[in-house]
Amino acid sequence: MYCHFGIKKFDKVVKPRPISYNDKKTLSRFNILSVFILLFLLFAPTNAHAIYCFITQSTGINFGAYDVFNSTPTDSTGSFSYFCFFVGGASVRLSLSRGGAASYTPRRMQNGGFTLQYNLYLDASRTIIWGDGSGGSSYFQTVPPNFRTETVTIYGRIPPGQDIPAGNYHDTIVATLQW
């Protein structure tokens, strides 16, 4: 069997060779394999997801100047953005580390040997401590939109009444995005 057209090369027409028995056998195997792959994809379990997510941006929390004589908490916010694709109804979970503290209640910022207590929260009323689900903390979990960046706000609070010297206090928090 020949194809109905030729390939012109250097002003000569080159005709394809006839399909041999081995070629037919290879094509048949390829077709069977293609059908099996298609069937697997169509009837794969619904909980098998190939979801991919990554954090695209983060904005740290800057509390500004802490007034040791102020009787109200010092609040601030930060955020991070993430992007997921091939979601298929799967949920993602974002957890935050304790930073340099031994527990989530409270977290601690350091300035040399001085400590300033603070915490990070899931809600604007600052009642749900954002952590990894242990030690009285909770984590953020949602079914993300497909192919769209989402931004999540982190709510921070420094309790009043901490007698500390002036200086730059800091802590490092690791955000973990799981799916």
VENRAZI-V313770 format. One record per residue. N is the residue number from 1. RES is the residue in one small letter. PSI is psi in whole degrees, 0 to 359 (999 if undefined). NEAR is the number of other ideal C-beta (glycine too) atoms within 10 Angstrom. Layout:
n = <N;N>
res = <RES;RES>
psi = <PSI;PSI>
near = <NEAR;NEAR>
This chain:
n = <1;2;3;4;5;6;7;8;9;10;11;12;13;14;15;16;17;18;19;20;21;22;23;24;25;26;27;28;29;30;31;32;33;34;35;36;37;38;39;40;41;42;43;44;45;46;47;48;49;50;51;52;53;54;55;56;57;58;59;60;61;62;63;64;65;66;67;68;69;70;71;72;73;74;75;76;77;78;79;80;81;82;83;84;85;86;87;88;89;90;91;92;93;94;95;96;97;98;99;100;101;102;103;104;105;106;107;108;109;110;111;112;113;114;115;116;117;118;119;120;121;122;123;124;125;126;127;128;129;130;131;132;133;134;135;136;137;138;139;140;141;142;143;144;145;146;147;148;149;150;151;152;153;154;155;156;157;158;159;160;161;162;163;164;165;166;167;168;169;170;171;172;173;174;175;176;177;178;179>
res = <m;y;c;h;f;g;i;k;k;f;d;k;v;v;k;p;r;p;i;s;y;n;d;k;k;t;l;s;r;f;n;i;l;s;v;f;i;l;l;f;l;l;f;a;p;t;n;a;h;a;i;y;c;f;i;t;q;s;t;g;i;n;f;g;a;y;d;v;f;n;s;t;p;t;d;s;t;g;s;f;s;y;f;c;f;f;v;g;g;a;s;v;r;l;s;l;s;r;g;g;a;a;s;y;t;p;r;r;m;q;n;g;g;f;t;l;q;y;n;l;y;l;d;a;s;r;t;i;i;w;g;d;g;s;g;g;s;s;y;f;q;t;v;p;p;n;f;r;t;e;t;v;t;i;y;g;r;i;p;p;g;q;d;i;p;a;g;n;y;h;d;t;i;v;a;t;l;q;w>
psi = <136;155;161;358;161;166;122;127;119;46;18;141;123;120;139;151;157;151;126;177;318;323;318;320;318;316;321;317;319;316;319;316;318;319;317;318;316;315;320;316;324;324;20;150;144;341;2;107;144;67;142;131;153;152;127;333;148;144;118;164;125;109;347;207;131;126;112;343;354;134;2;154;155;116;152;170;158;183;167;155;145;159;131;150;159;46;305;31;0;152;156;156;131;122;154;143;172;349;222;4;160;343;176;346;97;168;164;133;146;147;91;239;4;146;135;118;145;177;166;142;155;334;156;334;355;53;338;109;130;117;227;11;356;164;37;12;165;167;164;129;136;164;109;158;153;132;40;138;133;142;133;135;138;126;127;152;135;122;151;170;20;118;95;154;157;150;180;117;139;161;155;123;136;125;130;123;117;147;999>
near = <6;10;10;4;9;12;10;9;8;5;5;8;9;10;10;11;8;9;13;9;7;8;11;11;10;12;11;10;10;10;10;10;10;10;10;10;10;10;10;9;8;7;8;11;6;8;8;8;15;10;16;11;19;10;14;12;11;14;13;13;18;9;15;8;7;17;11;12;7;12;7;8;14;18;14;15;14;16;14;20;14;20;17;22;15;12;20;13;10;16;13;18;14;22;19;22;16;21;17;14;18;9;13;22;14;17;24;18;22;17;14;9;5;14;17;22;15;24;21;23;20;21;12;10;8;16;9;15;19;25;23;17;12;12;12;11;21;17;17;17;12;12;12;20;12;13;10;10;12;15;11;17;13;22;21;22;18;22;13;14;9;14;6;14;9;10;12;8;19;12;18;10;19;9;16;12;16;12;15>
